[in-house]
């Protein structure tokens, strides 16, 4: 069994369960989207918390950018220090993004291969059915351009319109006829076309309309997200520059892909976008005001207790390696001293402040771990 099949089987089982309960392919996709969003909700909430906590640090980040303009190495080190002091996990939300991609792959496979993952036909049966269909199409001088790209959907179509093609396969058409892939009167296994063979019927119109609606839903979500970003952090939103244009253009990819895959995929995107938008609006309302301040402090103490994240440790090691490459030894100018054991470009005062910060963070972690009172932050000593 391939990795793709291992990823797809849990989603296929879920789809089979919903189809068995509802008898409807469309309703099953709606229920599937609901379950997916419920599973992803904790990861989405974590990602939003991290994003909004980072937004609160923008004034400090901008000050660091001003102070260390032209020195990206020092800027990165100071930003990493700031994130560590504030308990910001820069990788928060990555797992949710990975899971979203995995889920999308699973849905795509289920939609494209319903005979394998929904009806659970063995590969030999599908191959035999494909050979019978290809021979019949050649005899009838009919061209099916998707017979090799999406054979299971083509077999499903002809099993319902021309079941005699598969008469030599006992019980084959009976099993396929029980699979209802229609929803609200149109076929979710159909592929949109701007030049439908049978004219602009209701089904042909809906097949084209679904990718358009999915694109509009994603565009609305992008507009609302950007509006919220500009409201909470205007400076950061302005710095996005060309990235904002990419965010608005990305929904067009949904339209382009949706016009070349079965309508079930666009239907899933549409339903998922609507549900995701509702969840996002609820998170925006929840993560605001005094509640966000309390959450920020709680998350800060929790992350400090855990210590530096693997990303922060990796960046610190990278900075140390870069410093060593830039030169070592007792050379320097002004009040800056080069340290033979890892040149970081810090002055004595800066190093003392940095080491004190590390000690205070270690004390906080120990206090939180063993239930003692968190020591109050001490003011910096003046040289």
C-alpha positions as CSV (number, residue, x, y, z in Angstrom):
1,X,0.0,0.0,0.0
2,X,1.4,3.4,-1.0
3,X,1.7,6.4,1.3
4,X,-1.0,8.1,-0.7
5,X,-3.4,5.2,0.0
6,X,-2.4,5.2,3.7
7,X,-3.3,8.9,3.9
8,X,-6.5,8.5,2.0
9,X,-8.1,5.5,3.7
10,X,-9.2,7.2,6.9
11,X,-11.0,9.9,4.9
12,X,-12.5,7.2,2.6
13,X,-13.8,5.4,5.7
14,X,-15.4,8.6,7.0
15,X,-17.0,9.3,3.6
16,X,-18.3,5.7,3.4
17,X,-19.8,6.1,6.8
18,X,-21.6,9.3,5.9
19,X,-22.8,7.9,2.6
20,X,-24.2,4.9,4.5
21,X,-26.0,7.2,6.9
22,X,-27.3,9.8,4.5
23,X,-27.4,8.0,1.1
24,X,-26.2,11.3,-0.5
25,X,-22.8,12.1,-1.8
26,X,-23.4,15.9,-1.4
27,X,-24.6,15.6,2.2
28,X,-21.6,13.4,3.0
29,X,-19.2,16.1,1.7
30,X,-20.9,18.7,3.9
31,X,-20.7,16.4,7.0
32,X,-17.1,15.6,6.1
33,X,-16.2,19.3,5.9
34,X,-17.8,19.9,9.3
35,X,-15.8,17.1,10.9
36,X,-12.6,18.3,9.2
37,X,-13.1,21.8,10.6
38,X,-13.8,20.4,14.1
39,X,-10.6,18.5,13.9
40,X,-8.6,21.5,12.7
41,X,-10.3,24.0,15.1
42,X,-7.7,23.6,17.9
43,X,-4.8,24.1,15.5
44,X,-6.5,27.1,13.9
45,X,-7.1,28.6,17.3
46,X,-3.5,28.1,18.2
47,X,-2.3,29.6,15.0
48,X,-4.6,32.7,15.5
49,X,-3.4,33.1,19.1
50,X,0.2,33.1,18.0
51,X,-0.5,35.5,15.1
52,X,-2.4,38.0,17.3
53,X,0.2,37.8,20.1
54,X,2.9,38.5,17.5
55,X,0.9,41.4,16.3
56,X,1.0,42.9,19.7
57,X,4.8,42.9,19.5
58,X,5.0,44.9,16.3
59,X,6.0,48.2,18.0
60,X,9.0,46.4,19.6
61,X,9.8,44.6,16.3
62,X,9.7,47.9,14.4
63,X,12.0,49.5,17.0
64,X,14.5,46.6,16.6
65,X,14.3,47.0,12.8
66,X,15.1,50.7,13.2
67,X,18.0,50.2,15.6
68,X,19.6,47.4,13.6
69,X,19.0,48.5,10.1
70,X,21.7,47.2,7.8
71,X,22.7,44.5,10.3
72,X,20.4,41.5,9.5
73,X,22.4,39.1,11.7
74,X,22.0,41.2,14.8
75,X,18.4,42.0,14.0
76,X,17.6,38.3,13.7
77,X,19.4,37.6,17.0
78,X,17.5,40.4,18.8
79,X,14.1,39.3,17.3
80,X,14.8,35.7,18.4
81,X,15.6,37.0,21.9
82,X,12.4,39.0,21.9
83,X,10.3,36.0,20.9
84,X,12.0,33.9,23.6
85,X,11.3,36.6,26.3
86,X,7.7,36.9,25.2
87,X,7.1,33.2,24.9
88,X,6.3,33.3,21.2
89,X,6.5,30.0,19.3
90,X,7.3,30.9,15.7
91,X,6.3,27.5,14.5
92,X,2.8,27.5,16.1
93,X,0.2,26.8,13.5
94,X,2.5,24.9,11.1
95,X,0.9,21.6,12.1
96,X,-2.5,22.9,11.1
97,X,-1.3,23.9,7.7
98,X,0.3,20.5,7.1
99,X,-2.9,18.8,8.2
100,X,-4.9,21.0,5.8
101,X,-2.8,19.9,2.9
102,X,-3.1,16.2,3.9
103,X,-6.8,16.5,4.2
104,X,-7.0,18.2,0.8
105,X,-5.0,15.3,-0.7
106,X,-7.4,12.8,0.9
107,X,-10.5,14.5,-0.4
108,X,-9.1,14.8,-3.9
109,X,-8.3,11.0,-4.0
110,X,-11.8,10.1,-2.7
111,X,-13.5,12.4,-5.3
112,X,-11.3,11.1,-8.2
113,X,-11.4,7.4,-7.3
114,X,-14.8,6.6,-5.8
115,X,-14.7,3.0,-7.1
116,X,-11.6,2.3,-5.0
117,X,-12.2,4.3,-1.9
118,X,-16.0,4.5,-1.6
119,X,-17.3,1.3,-3.3
120,X,-14.1,-0.6,-2.4
121,X,-13.6,-2.4,-5.7
122,X,-10.4,-4.3,-6.1
123,X,-7.9,-3.1,-8.8
124,X,-8.5,-6.1,-11.0
125,X,-12.2,-5.3,-11.3
126,X,-11.4,-1.7,-12.2
127,X,-8.9,-2.7,-14.8
128,X,-11.3,-5.2,-16.4
129,X,-14.1,-2.6,-16.4
130,X,-11.7,-0.1,-18.0
131,X,-10.7,-2.5,-20.7
132,X,-14.3,-3.3,-21.5
133,X,-15.2,0.3,-21.7
134,X,-12.2,1.2,-23.9
135,X,-13.1,-1.6,-26.4
136,X,-16.7,-0.4,-26.5
137,X,-15.7,3.2,-27.0
138,X,-13.4,2.2,-29.9
139,X,-16.2,0.2,-31.5
140,X,-18.6,3.1,-31.2
141,X,-15.9,5.6,-32.4
142,X,-16.4,7.6,-29.3
143,X,-13.5,9.6,-27.8
144,X,-13.2,10.0,-24.0
145,X,-10.2,12.2,-23.3
146,X,-10.3,11.5,-19.5
147,X,-10.4,7.7,-19.8
148,X,-6.8,7.5,-18.7
149,X,-6.6,10.5,-16.3
150,X,-9.8,9.7,-14.3
151,X,-10.9,6.2,-15.4
152,X,-13.1,5.5,-12.3
153,X,-15.3,8.5,-13.0
154,X,-15.7,7.6,-16.6
155,X,-16.6,4.0,-15.7
156,X,-19.1,5.2,-13.2
157,X,-20.8,7.4,-15.8
158,X,-21.1,4.7,-18.5
159,X,-22.2,2.1,-15.9
160,X,-25.3,4.2,-15.3
161,X,-26.0,5.2,-18.9
162,X,-24.8,2.0,-20.8
163,X,-24.8,-0.8,-18.2
164,X,-24.7,-3.4,-21.0
165,X,-21.0,-2.6,-21.6
166,X,-20.2,-4.4,-18.3
167,X,-22.6,-7.3,-18.7
168,X,-19.8,-9.9,-18.5
169,X,-18.9,-8.7,-15.0
170,X,-21.5,-10.3,-12.7
171,X,-23.1,-7.8,-10.2
172,X,-20.7,-4.9,-11.3
173,X,-23.4,-2.5,-12.5
174,X,-25.7,-3.3,-9.6
175,X,-23.0,-2.2,-7.2
176,X,-22.3,1.0,-9.1
177,X,-26.0,1.9,-9.5
178,X,-26.3,2.1,-5.7
179,X,-23.8,4.9,-5.6
180,X,-25.7,8.2,-5.8
181,X,-23.3,11.0,-6.7
182,X,-26.1,13.5,-7.5
183,X,-26.9,16.4,-5.3
184,X,-29.8,18.9,-5.8
185,X,-30.3,17.5,-9.3
186,X,-26.8,17.6,-10.7
187,X,-23.9,15.2,-10.9
188,X,-20.9,15.9,-8.5
189,X,-18.8,13.5,-10.5
190,X,-19.1,15.7,-13.6
191,X,-16.4,18.0,-14.8
192,X,-17.2,21.6,-15.7
193,X,-17.1,22.7,-19.4
194,X,-17.6,26.0,-21.1
195,X,-18.7,24.0,-24.2
196,X,-21.1,21.3,-22.8
197,X,-21.9,18.5,-25.2
198,X,-25.6,18.5,-24.4
199,X,-26.0,22.3,-24.2
200,X,-26.5,24.5,-21.2
201,X,-28.7,22.3,-19.1
202,X,-29.2,22.8,-15.3
203,X,-26.4,20.3,-14.6
204,X,-24.0,22.0,-17.0
205,X,-24.7,25.4,-15.4
206,X,-24.2,24.1,-11.9
207,X,-20.9,22.4,-12.8
208,X,-19.5,25.7,-14.0
209,X,-21.1,27.7,-11.1
210,X,-19.6,25.6,-8.3
211,X,-15.9,26.6,-9.0
212,X,-17.0,30.2,-9.3
213,X,-18.9,30.1,-6.0
214,X,-15.9,28.4,-4.3
215,X,-13.6,31.1,-5.7
216,X,-15.9,33.9,-4.4
217,X,-16.1,32.3,-1.0
218,X,-12.3,32.2,-0.7
219,X,-12.0,35.7,-1.9
220,X,-14.5,36.9,0.7
221,X,-12.5,35.2,3.4
222,X,-9.3,36.8,2.1
223,X,-10.9,40.3,2.1
224,X,-12.2,39.8,5.7
225,X,-8.8,38.5,6.9
226,X,-7.0,41.5,5.3
227,X,-9.4,44.0,6.7
228,X,-8.9,42.5,10.2
229,X,-5.1,42.6,9.7
230,X,-5.2,46.3,8.7
231,X,-7.4,47.1,11.7
232,X,-5.3,45.4,14.3
233,X,-1.8,46.1,12.8
234,X,-1.9,48.7,10.0
235,X,1.9,49.0,9.8
236,X,2.5,45.3,9.2
237,X,-0.3,45.1,6.7
238,X,1.3,47.9,4.8
239,X,4.7,46.2,4.8
240,X,3.1,43.2,3.1
241,X,3.2,45.1,-0.2
242,X,3.1,42.7,-3.1
243,X,2.1,39.8,-0.8
244,X,-1.3,41.3,-0.5
245,X,-1.8,41.0,-4.2
246,X,-0.8,37.4,-4.1
247,X,-3.4,36.7,-1.4
248,X,-6.1,38.2,-3.6
249,X,-4.9,36.3,-6.7
250,X,-4.6,32.9,-4.9
251,X,-8.4,32.2,-5.0
252,X,-8.1,32.3,-8.8
253,X,-6.1,29.1,-8.5
254,X,-9.3,27.5,-7.1
255,X,-11.2,28.6,-10.2
256,X,-8.6,27.3,-12.5
257,X,-8.3,23.9,-10.8
258,X,-12.0,23.7,-10.2
259,X,-12.7,23.9,-13.9
260,X,-10.6,20.8,-14.6
261,X,-11.6,18.4,-11.8
262,X,-14.9,16.8,-10.8
263,X,-17.5,19.2,-9.3
264,X,-17.3,17.3,-5.9
265,X,-13.9,19.0,-5.3
266,X,-15.3,22.5,-5.9
267,X,-18.3,21.6,-3.8
268,X,-16.0,20.6,-0.9
269,X,-14.0,23.8,-1.3
270,X,-17.2,25.9,-1.2
271,X,-18.6,24.3,1.9
272,X,-15.2,24.2,3.6
273,X,-14.6,27.9,2.9
274,X,-18.0,28.9,4.3
275,X,-17.4,26.9,7.5
276,X,-13.9,28.1,7.8
277,X,-15.1,31.7,7.5
278,X,-17.6,31.2,10.3
279,X,-14.9,29.7,12.5
280,X,-12.5,32.5,11.7
281,X,-15.1,35.2,12.6
282,X,-15.8,33.4,15.9
283,X,-12.1,33.3,16.7
284,X,-11.7,37.0,15.9
285,X,-14.5,37.8,18.3
286,X,-13.1,35.5,21.0
287,X,-9.5,36.6,20.7
288,X,-10.0,40.3,21.5
289,X,-9.9,42.8,24.3
290,X,-9.1,41.8,27.8
291,X,-9.4,38.1,27.0
292,X,-6.5,38.4,24.5
293,X,-4.4,40.1,27.2
294,X,-5.0,37.3,29.6
295,X,-4.4,34.6,27.0
296,X,-1.2,36.4,26.0
297,X,0.1,36.3,29.6
298,X,-0.9,32.7,30.1
299,X,0.7,31.6,26.9
300,X,3.8,33.6,27.6
301,X,4.3,31.9,31.0
302,X,3.6,28.5,29.5
303,X,6.1,28.9,26.7
304,X,8.8,30.3,29.0
305,X,8.3,27.2,31.3
306,X,8.9,25.0,28.2
307,X,12.1,26.8,27.3
308,X,13.3,27.9,23.9
309,X,11.6,26.2,20.9
310,X,13.6,24.1,18.5
311,X,13.4,26.9,16.0
312,X,14.9,29.4,18.4
313,X,17.7,26.9,19.3
314,X,18.4,26.4,15.7
315,X,18.5,30.1,15.0
316,X,20.8,30.7,18.0
317,X,23.2,27.9,16.7
318,X,23.0,29.5,13.2
319,X,23.9,32.9,14.6
320,X,26.9,31.4,16.6
321,X,28.2,29.6,13.5
322,X,27.8,32.8,11.4
323,X,29.7,34.8,14.1
324,X,32.5,32.3,14.1
325,X,32.8,32.5,10.3
326,X,33.1,36.3,10.6
327,X,36.2,36.0,12.6
328,X,37.3,35.3,16.2
329,X,40.0,36.6,18.5
330,X,40.5,39.7,20.6
331,X,39.9,42.3,18.0
332,X,37.4,45.1,18.2
333,X,36.7,48.8,18.1
334,X,35.1,51.2,20.6
335,X,33.4,49.5,23.5
336,X,32.9,46.2,21.6
337,X,34.9,43.2,22.6
338,X,35.4,40.1,20.3
339,X,35.0,36.8,22.2
340,X,37.4,34.1,21.1
341,X,34.7,31.5,22.0
342,X,32.0,32.6,19.6
343,X,32.0,36.1,18.2
344,X,28.5,37.6,18.6
345,X,29.4,41.3,18.2
346,X,28.0,42.2,21.7
347,X,29.5,44.8,24.0
348,X,30.2,43.8,27.6
349,X,27.0,45.6,28.7
350,X,24.9,43.9,26.1
351,X,26.3,40.5,27.0
352,X,25.6,41.1,30.7
353,X,22.0,42.1,29.9
354,X,21.6,39.0,27.7
355,X,23.0,36.6,30.3
356,X,20.8,38.2,33.0
357,X,17.7,37.7,30.8
358,X,18.6,34.0,30.3
359,X,19.1,33.5,34.0
360,X,15.7,35.2,34.8
361,X,14.0,33.0,32.2
362,X,15.6,29.9,33.7
363,X,14.3,31.0,37.2
364,X,10.8,31.5,35.9
365,X,10.8,28.1,34.2
366,X,12.0,26.4,37.4
367,X,9.4,28.3,39.5
368,X,6.6,27.3,37.1
369,X,7.7,23.7,37.0
370,X,8.0,23.2,40.7
371,X,5.0,25.4,41.7
372,X,7.0,28.2,43.4
373,X,6.3,31.9,43.0
374,X,7.5,33.4,39.8
375,X,10.4,35.8,40.7
376,X,9.8,39.4,39.8
377,X,11.8,40.9,36.9
378,X,14.8,42.8,38.2
379,X,15.7,46.1,36.7
380,X,18.9,46.2,34.6
381,X,22.1,47.3,36.3
382,X,23.8,50.4,35.1
383,X,27.4,50.2,34.2
